[in-house]
Amino acid sequence: MITPQQQTPKVSTGIAGLDEILRGGLPKHHLHLIEGSPGTGKTTLGLQFLIAGHQQGEPGLYVTLSETKAEIIAVAAAYNWSLEGVTILEMMTLDDELKPSNQYSMFHGSEVELTPIMQAVLEEVEKSRPSRVVFDSLSELRIIARDSIRFRRQVLALKQFFSERKITALLLEDRTQRVENEHQLQGLCHGVIALEQVNFGYGAKRRRLDIVKMRGTPFIGGLHDYSIKEMQGIVLYPRLIAAEHFAKFYNESIKSGSPGFDSLLGGGLEPGTSNMLIGAAGTGKSSIIMQYATVMATAGEKAVVFSFDETLSTLKDRSKRLGQDIGPLMESGKLDIVQIDPAEMTPGEFAHLVVCAVKIDKAKLIVIDSLNGYLHAMIDKHFLLSQLHELFNFLNQQGVLTLVVVSQEGILGQDVSAPIEVSYLADTLIYLRFFEDRGRVRKAISVVKKRSSEHEETIREFRSTARGIEIGEPLESFHGVLSGHPFYIGANIPLNVGGTK
């Protein structure tokens, strides 16, 4: 077991999420490889690394073989960053190499060009005495070397040179095309970080980071979403690990404000549980979640609604029609409604928002409306269940009441179905359904599963009114309501807004 005294000293990358994944930052005084295709943010990451070093009193050097000094300064200016304390060494050799007069025939290109380049870098290091160096990029160095053995020797020389002077260095590598012996380069470096981006064809590009290796230090493995934001640069969202988050809480039922609904649930919903409302569009799922959000916010508890499907103005207008004026609650800060655009936000960023709402804002109610929108944000739908499992576990361990809406496809009949089977992840499953009664469309509600306590097994009529949600008597005069083919078997029982049995 590695003791705190034996752990490798680390330096901040300037990216909070990346430092968290690396359990404190990059191992100090080592050579690290940052690889990725164009547009993944390698230059941005390098600049953030150097700027963070300057803030900690560590001078930095940016060596550029592929871009001009003006271009590097322009990148920093786009984020409103100051490059004070960062020296930029411009080594634009490729343009000169393309000139006919500079096409060498008697000597190998690396013998003529590579040594002067390396010599200039070493001289600048001796002159400016940096603690951090970014070398951008190895692709140009590889082209000039023209030979894998010469290229390897130059990288080894850099590694030894930086190590002797206790420099933490980043080597940026373009991975547009896979190259021969690329794993040898990874083997030379102490750490390897891979950046990638996926284009869906619609919406924002999805970017992900992977720690390929990091010698002698623990890190959080797997793919981590990140984005490149104005005025911020790279913002990384560590993959959520629910087992690392736990809080004590009191397990006391939370009332909805509707006696009939609470009766169906056996007294209410419990904190630390995930509760799913499933039904077709228009059955009243959002009315129920807003009822809970309003009641909890009025009681002084923080409630956060993440809306994938409805705009804030629509939610406000509909809540008013149901007797729920959420404006004052939002102004007081007890109720937040966050609009989510699944085309622009990754699942990792969404999970980060949820974690912040719970950890920082102390939210006791989290609403996801709806899971269908969350599904659209997934790069691969196969990962949905794993992501939801971690998210639900995190919320449950924090003592948060979670309400999740799932919209079914179809309206009436047996063809009503959910886009993906996730009901087994929920502690409570509330099912809403349309049914036809003598020329009128009515709504039915039933609690089909509740792990935390006993619950009613009846099917009742459900209404959304100006007084809020109302639960009627059991639909004993109908059979087959949940199957999609109800038929009348007895006298009609009128709606009882009191919700008694």
Order of alpha helices (4+ residues) and beta strands (2+ residues): beta-alpha-beta-beta-alpha-beta-alpha-beta-alpha-alpha-beta-alpha-alpha-beta-alpha-beta-beta-beta-beta-alpha-beta-alpha-beta-alpha-alpha-beta-alpha-beta-alpha-alpha-beta-beta-beta-beta-beta-beta-beta
